[in-house]
């Protein structure tokens, strides 16, 4: 993806084409197009790069149909999606705001390693709990360019990633729902009944620097009781 700055364009309709070129230099002769309207007043989508990897996206949604919103930080190929089912919003139309890496995001515990972005989701009508017992899908993308099942730049196994939610009342992040990892698509998906802060994390490796191995060596049949007996404090 690429963030396109349209603030310098006059209001009006524009056709966008993505032209693919193969390794032999041949380009697609008839690429498809999509049409967009640039309207600084009556817009349906507004995405603002706030710098420092922070992005704010506002999008109008119609409660009569399913809605999918996607946002990502600048300079990254990591995209996060929120998929809201029809009938989940208490108003016929409202604005959903996604903030990627918001400045006010609570810090994580020391044993949790964030992967990619932290996402804050808000509904413009003030609603936080989805209507009718419905749930929205959160789809986090994670980087694994070589497909080895390990998050790029870390030792975190993709299969062990989870999505956590910030509980404002308890003042901590917690896992509220199970997450499904798709290592082919490099996504982690979970379903939530309310909107808040969300983050994709992996567990930090245990710190074994203070561990004591006893007895060492262990020779249960060696005839030396100090090398074959169980640990007793003070012994």
Number of C-alpha atoms within 10 A of each C-alpha: 10 10 12 7 10 11 10 6 10 10 13 10 11 12 10 12 11 10 12 11 11 8 6 6 8 9 12 12 9 8 11 11 12 9 9 11 13 17 17 14 7 8 12 14 17 13 18 13 16 15 9 11 15 19 20 20 20 21 20 18 23 16 18 14 12 14 16 14 19 15 19 29 24 18 10 13 14 19 19 24 18 21 16 25 18 16 18 21 23 15 15 11 14 17 17 20 20 26 26 28 22 19 10 8 16 14 11 16 10 8 13 16 18 20 23 23 25 22 28 21 18 18 21 16 13 9 14 15 18 20 16 11 10 17 19 21 16 24 22 27 23 24 20 17 11 9 14 11 18 19 22 17 8 10 12 19 14 25 16 14 22 24 26 24 22 22 14 11 6 8 9 14 20 15 14 16 14 13 21 17 20 13 16 9 11 18 21 22 20 19 20 19 17 18 19 16 24 24 25 24 22 21 15 13 11 7 8 7 6 6 7 8 9 14 15 10 10 16 14 14 9 10 9 11 13 17 16 17 13 12 11 7 5 4 5
